[in-house]
Amino acid sequence: MATVKRLYRSASAVSADRVAFNIKGNDYRLVTAMDFEKRIVWIKWIGTHSEYDRIDVKTVAYERPKTDPE
């Protein structure tokens, strides 16, 4: 986590594996889950700062848009 913070000053540690990044001067937020040992990053959520304020950053997960049945 220290390396992430050093490389990306806008990064905020949320938990042991969750990191939130400020994008475009804090207009947007990116929430990731990271497996530091395996060097894998999963995008969990991306949206505006105001949308970020309405989510639980520790549990949020990306959901595919539901499509209408044909």
Secondary structure as UniProt FT lines:
FT   HELIX           2..7
FT   TURN            9..10
FT   STRAND          11..13
FT   STRAND          18..23
FT   TURN            24..27
FT   STRAND          28..35
FT   TURN            36..39
FT   STRAND          40..48
FT   HELIX           49..52
FT   TURN            53..54
FT   TURN            57..59
//
